[in-house]
Amino acid sequence: MTPKSRSRVIAGGAGQAAEAARLTAFPREATMGTVARLLEDERVLGALLLLPTVVLLGLFIAYPFVKGVWLSLTSATVGDHGQFVGLANYVKIWNDSIFQRAAANTFVYTGLATIGKLALGMWLALLLNRHFRGKRLVRASMLLPFIVPTVLSTFAWKWMFDPTFSVLNWSLYHLGFIQTRIGWLTDPTMALGSVILVNIWRGMRFYAISLLAGLQPVNPELHEAAAIDGATGWQRFWRITWPLLLPVTMVVTLFSVIQTFADFQLVYVLTGGGPANATHLFATYAYQIGINTGLLGEGAAVSLAMFPMLFIIVVIQLWYIRRVEGA
């Protein structure tokens, strides 16, 4: 070894010794260096970034769901943890006529409301896609129902449906369409129809805004060329607009079905599940059993009964969405 290389080794050893002495004297810098090296690993950094989300999902979604499943398998009531009863609660509600009515109402409510929101939302989107004076103001007004709290707007509808002070009955009577008052919320059939009507009124704006966004990439030249070829307005919509909007429509419908299937506020404020349990849905009946009567186990079973049905609907819709996007 030459004198020059020997001096380099000595200098390197002295530098390492000095660095070790510095880290010993300042352990915080050693810790920061270790953390920096760990953060350079993409897997460690990704796990740390996901940790807050995982904690929140675990606390507010996973834990309540698991707790609900456990409650549905027990005879728990308010103030009593109860005992494990297995599937007894599910067997009991399956033979419950009110639960059967609530299940049927939920499917009817979700189906009719979704069709109404899709039809009216599509109509609004096509109108708002045209050029007219004040278009931006009208588009912005579509967001007003979402600004007003659901409970507040539903109370306004409840007043409109009131058998004594109903503005609807007053208008229809003075226009000569009716001679006696209509029990919008007191007749079982009319009550369910009224609830569906309010849900359509509130939800069609969501469809309209989403479909309007989907209409923006559609090239107007396609419609112009089809019009020159003699295509009618309906043919242009069915052959051009609808196929291009179908992926967006399916995604919007998926979210709408999930929200409508588990709806609670609107029905609870308008009818509370009445008259005579005629408008109960899964959510409102679960609330009545679990909270009002204190049967937590049975209430949890009712609320979880919608899960497999909703899961099947969502799986079918997701399969269809992928099929449409892949076509």
C-alpha positions as CSV (number, residue, x, y, z in Angstrom):
1,M,0.0,0.0,0.0
2,T,1.5,3.4,-1.0
3,P,1.8,6.2,1.5
4,K,-1.0,8.1,-0.4
5,S,-3.5,5.3,-0.2
6,R,-2.6,4.6,3.4
7,S,-3.3,8.3,4.2
8,R,-6.7,8.0,2.5
9,V,-7.7,4.9,4.6
10,I,-6.7,6.7,7.7
11,A,-8.6,9.8,6.7
12,G,-11.7,7.6,5.8
13,G,-11.5,5.8,9.1
14,A,-11.2,9.0,11.0
15,G,-14.2,10.4,9.1
16,Q,-16.3,7.4,9.9
17,A,-15.3,7.6,13.5
18,A,-16.1,11.3,13.6
19,E,-19.6,10.6,12.0
20,A,-20.3,7.8,14.5
21,A,-19.3,10.1,17.4
22,R,-21.6,12.8,16.0
23,L,-24.6,10.5,15.7
24,T,-23.9,9.2,19.2
25,A,-23.8,12.8,20.5
26,F,-27.0,13.7,18.5
27,P,-29.3,10.6,18.5
28,R,-32.1,12.7,17.0
29,E,-30.2,13.1,13.7
30,A,-29.6,9.3,13.6
31,T,-33.4,8.7,14.0
32,M,-34.3,11.2,11.3
33,G,-31.9,9.5,9.0
34,T,-33.5,6.2,9.6
35,V,-37.0,7.7,9.0
36,A,-35.8,9.3,5.8
37,R,-34.5,5.9,4.5
38,L,-37.8,4.2,5.4
39,L,-39.8,6.9,3.6
40,E,-37.7,6.3,0.5
41,D,-39.3,2.9,0.3
42,E,-42.5,3.2,-1.8
43,R,-44.2,0.4,0.1
44,V,-43.6,1.9,3.5
45,L,-44.6,5.4,2.3
46,G,-47.8,4.1,0.6
47,A,-48.8,2.2,3.8
48,L,-48.3,5.3,5.9
49,L,-50.4,7.4,3.5
50,L,-53.2,4.9,3.5
51,L,-53.1,4.4,7.3
52,P,-55.4,7.4,8.2
53,T,-58.0,6.3,5.6
54,V,-57.9,2.7,6.8
55,V,-58.4,3.8,10.4
56,L,-61.4,6.0,9.5
57,L,-63.0,3.3,7.4
58,G,-62.4,0.8,10.2
59,L,-63.9,3.0,12.9
60,F,-66.9,4.4,11.0
61,I,-67.7,1.6,8.5
62,A,-66.1,-1.8,9.4
63,Y,-66.7,-1.7,13.2
64,P,-70.4,-0.6,13.0
65,F,-71.1,-3.2,10.3
66,V,-69.5,-6.0,12.3
67,K,-71.2,-4.8,15.5
68,G,-74.5,-4.8,13.6
69,V,-74.0,-8.4,12.4
70,W,-73.2,-9.5,16.0
71,L,-76.3,-7.7,17.3
72,S,-78.5,-9.4,14.7
73,L,-77.4,-12.7,16.1
74,T,-78.3,-11.9,19.7
75,S,-81.4,-11.0,21.7
76,A,-80.0,-7.7,22.7
77,T,-82.3,-4.9,23.8
78,V,-81.7,-1.5,25.2
79,G,-79.8,-1.9,28.5
80,D,-79.3,-5.7,27.9
81,H,-76.5,-7.3,25.9
82,G,-78.8,-10.4,25.4
83,Q,-77.7,-13.9,24.5
84,F,-76.6,-15.5,21.3
85,V,-79.6,-16.7,19.3
86,G,-78.1,-17.4,15.9
87,L,-80.5,-16.9,13.0
88,A,-83.6,-16.7,15.2
89,N,-84.1,-13.0,14.5
90,Y,-83.9,-13.5,10.8
91,V,-86.4,-16.3,10.9
92,K,-88.8,-14.1,13.0
93,I,-88.7,-11.1,10.7
94,W,-89.0,-13.4,7.6
95,N,-92.4,-14.5,8.9
96,D,-93.3,-10.9,9.9
97,S,-96.1,-9.5,7.6
98,I,-94.9,-6.0,8.2
99,F,-91.4,-6.9,7.2
100,Q,-92.7,-8.5,4.0
101,R,-94.6,-5.3,3.3
102,A,-91.6,-3.2,3.9
103,A,-89.5,-5.3,1.6
104,A,-92.0,-5.0,-1.2
105,N,-92.3,-1.3,-0.6
106,T,-88.6,-0.9,-0.8
107,F,-88.4,-2.5,-4.2
108,V,-91.4,-0.6,-5.6
109,Y,-90.1,2.7,-4.1
110,T,-86.6,2.2,-5.5
111,G,-87.8,1.0,-8.9
112,L,-90.4,3.7,-9.6
113,A,-88.3,6.5,-8.1
114,T,-85.3,5.5,-10.2
115,I,-87.3,5.4,-13.4
116,G,-88.9,8.7,-12.7
117,K,-85.6,10.4,-11.8
118,L,-83.9,9.0,-14.9
119,A,-86.7,10.1,-17.2
120,L,-87.1,13.6,-15.8
121,G,-83.3,14.0,-15.2
122,M,-82.6,13.1,-18.9
123,W,-85.3,15.5,-20.0
124,L,-83.8,18.3,-17.9
125,A,-80.3,17.6,-19.1
126,L,-81.3,17.8,-22.7
127,L,-83.1,21.1,-22.1
128,L,-80.2,22.6,-20.2
129,N,-77.8,21.5,-22.9
130,R,-79.4,23.9,-25.4
131,H,-78.3,27.5,-25.8
132,F,-80.7,30.1,-24.3
133,R,-80.5,33.3,-22.3
134,G,-79.9,32.8,-18.6
135,K,-78.6,29.2,-19.1
136,R,-76.0,29.5,-16.4
137,L,-78.5,30.8,-13.9
138,V,-80.9,28.0,-14.6
139,R,-78.1,25.4,-14.3
140,A,-77.0,26.8,-11.0
141,S,-80.6,26.7,-9.7
142,M,-80.5,22.9,-10.2
143,L,-78.3,22.7,-7.1
144,L,-80.8,24.4,-4.8
145,P,-82.6,21.2,-3.5
146,F,-79.2,19.9,-2.4
147,I,-78.4,23.1,-0.5
148,V,-81.7,22.9,1.5
149,P,-81.5,20.2,4.1
150,T,-83.6,17.1,3.3
151,V,-85.7,17.3,6.5
152,L,-86.5,21.0,5.9
153,S,-87.6,20.5,2.3
154,T,-89.5,17.3,3.2
155,F,-91.5,19.3,5.9
156,A,-92.5,21.7,3.2
157,W,-93.9,18.8,1.1
158,K,-95.6,17.5,4.2
159,W,-97.4,20.8,4.6
160,M,-98.3,20.7,0.9
161,F,-99.8,17.2,1.4
162,D,-101.7,18.1,4.6
163,P,-105.4,17.1,4.3
164,T,-106.6,20.3,5.8
165,F,-104.2,23.0,4.7
166,S,-102.9,21.3,1.5
167,V,-102.1,23.7,-1.3
168,L,-102.4,20.9,-3.7
169,N,-106.0,20.1,-2.7
170,W,-106.8,23.8,-2.7
171,S,-105.5,24.2,-6.2
172,L,-107.1,21.1,-7.6
173,Y,-110.4,22.0,-6.0
174,H,-110.5,25.5,-7.5
175,L,-109.5,24.2,-10.9
176,G,-112.4,21.9,-10.8
177,F,-110.5,18.6,-10.8
178,I,-111.7,17.3,-7.4
179,Q,-114.7,17.8,-5.2
180,T,-113.4,16.3,-2.0
181,R,-110.1,16.4,-0.2
182,I,-107.4,13.9,-1.2
183,G,-105.7,12.1,1.6
184,W,-102.2,12.3,0.2
185,L,-100.6,10.8,3.3
186,T,-103.5,9.1,4.9
187,D,-104.5,6.7,2.1
188,P,-102.0,3.8,1.9
189,T,-101.7,3.8,-1.9
190,M,-101.6,7.6,-2.2
191,A,-99.1,7.8,0.7
192,L,-96.5,5.6,-1.0
193,G,-97.1,7.4,-4.3
194,S,-96.6,10.8,-2.6
195,V,-93.3,9.6,-1.0
196,I,-92.1,8.4,-4.4
197,L,-93.0,11.7,-5.9
198,V,-91.0,13.7,-3.4
199,N,-88.0,11.4,-3.9
200,I,-88.2,12.0,-7.7
201,W,-88.4,15.7,-7.1
202,R,-85.3,15.7,-5.0
203,G,-83.2,13.2,-6.9
204,M,-83.9,14.2,-10.6
205,R,-81.5,17.1,-10.2
206,F,-78.6,14.8,-9.5
207,Y,-79.4,12.9,-12.7
208,A,-79.8,16.1,-14.6
209,I,-76.4,17.6,-13.5
210,S,-74.6,14.3,-14.1
211,L,-76.1,13.6,-17.5
212,L,-75.5,17.2,-18.5
213,A,-71.8,16.8,-17.8
214,G,-71.9,13.6,-19.9
215,L,-73.5,15.5,-22.8
216,Q,-70.6,18.0,-23.0
217,P,-68.2,15.8,-24.9
218,V,-70.8,14.8,-27.5
219,N,-69.8,16.4,-30.8
220,P,-72.7,18.5,-32.2
221,E,-71.5,17.7,-35.7
222,L,-72.8,14.1,-35.2
223,H,-76.4,15.5,-34.7
224,E,-76.0,17.9,-37.6
225,A,-74.9,15.1,-40.0
226,A,-77.7,12.9,-38.8
227,A,-80.2,15.7,-39.3
228,I,-79.0,16.3,-42.8
229,D,-79.5,12.5,-43.5
230,G,-83.1,12.9,-42.5
231,A,-83.0,11.5,-38.9
232,T,-85.7,12.7,-36.5
233,G,-85.1,14.1,-33.1
234,W,-86.0,10.8,-31.4
235,Q,-83.7,8.9,-33.8
236,R,-80.8,11.2,-33.1
237,F,-81.3,10.8,-29.4
238,W,-81.7,7.0,-29.6
239,R,-78.9,6.3,-32.0
240,I,-76.3,9.0,-31.0
241,T,-77.0,10.6,-27.6
242,W,-78.2,7.5,-25.6
243,P,-75.3,5.2,-26.6
244,L,-72.7,7.9,-25.7
245,L,-74.5,8.6,-22.4
246,L,-75.1,5.0,-21.4
247,P,-71.8,4.5,-19.3
248,V,-72.5,7.8,-17.4
249,T,-76.2,6.8,-16.9
250,M,-75.3,3.4,-15.5
251,V,-72.9,4.9,-12.9
252,V,-75.4,7.5,-11.9
253,T,-78.1,4.9,-11.6
254,L,-75.9,2.7,-9.5
255,F,-75.4,5.5,-6.9
256,S,-79.1,6.4,-7.0
257,V,-80.2,2.9,-6.4
258,I,-77.9,2.5,-3.4
259,Q,-79.1,5.8,-1.9
260,T,-82.8,5.2,-2.6
261,F,-82.8,1.6,-1.4
262,A,-81.5,2.7,2.0
263,D,-83.5,5.9,2.2
264,F,-84.7,6.9,5.7
265,Q,-85.1,10.7,6.2
266,L,-87.7,11.4,3.5
267,V,-90.1,8.5,4.5
268,Y,-89.6,9.0,8.2
269,V,-90.5,12.8,8.0
270,L,-93.4,12.4,5.6
271,T,-95.2,9.3,7.0
272,G,-93.1,7.6,9.7
273,G,-93.9,4.4,7.9
274,G,-97.7,4.9,8.1
275,P,-100.5,4.9,7.6
276,A,-100.9,1.4,9.1
277,N,-97.3,0.5,8.2
278,A,-98.2,1.0,4.5
279,T,-95.0,3.0,3.6
280,H,-92.4,1.3,5.7
281,L,-89.0,0.7,4.0
282,F,-86.2,-1.4,5.4
283,A,-84.6,1.6,7.1
284,T,-87.7,3.0,8.7
285,Y,-88.9,-0.4,9.9
286,A,-85.5,-1.2,11.3
287,Y,-85.6,2.1,13.2
288,Q,-89.1,1.4,14.5
289,I,-88.1,-2.1,15.8
290,G,-84.6,-1.2,17.0
291,I,-85.0,2.3,18.5
292,N,-88.7,2.8,19.2
293,T,-89.3,-0.6,20.7
294,G,-85.8,-1.2,21.9
295,L,-85.3,-4.6,20.2
296,L,-81.8,-4.0,19.0
297,G,-81.2,-7.5,17.8
298,E,-84.3,-7.6,15.6
299,G,-83.7,-4.1,14.4
300,A,-80.2,-5.0,13.3
301,A,-81.6,-8.1,11.5
302,V,-84.1,-5.9,9.6
303,S,-81.4,-3.4,8.6
304,L,-79.0,-6.2,7.5
305,A,-81.7,-8.0,5.5
306,M,-81.3,-5.3,2.8
307,F,-77.6,-6.1,2.4
308,P,-77.7,-9.3,0.3
309,M,-80.5,-7.9,-1.9
310,L,-78.6,-4.6,-2.4
311,F,-75.4,-6.5,-3.0
312,I,-77.0,-8.6,-5.8
313,I,-78.4,-5.4,-7.4
314,V,-75.0,-3.7,-7.3
315,V,-73.1,-6.7,-8.6
316,I,-75.5,-6.9,-11.6
317,Q,-75.2,-3.2,-12.3
318,L,-71.4,-3.3,-12.1
319,W,-71.3,-6.3,-14.4
320,Y,-73.5,-4.4,-16.9
321,I,-71.4,-1.3,-16.6
322,R,-68.2,-3.2,-17.5
323,R,-70.0,-5.0,-20.3
324,V,-71.1,-1.6,-21.7
325,E,-67.6,0.0,-21.4
326,G,-66.0,-3.1,-23.0
327,A,-68.4,-3.1,-26.0
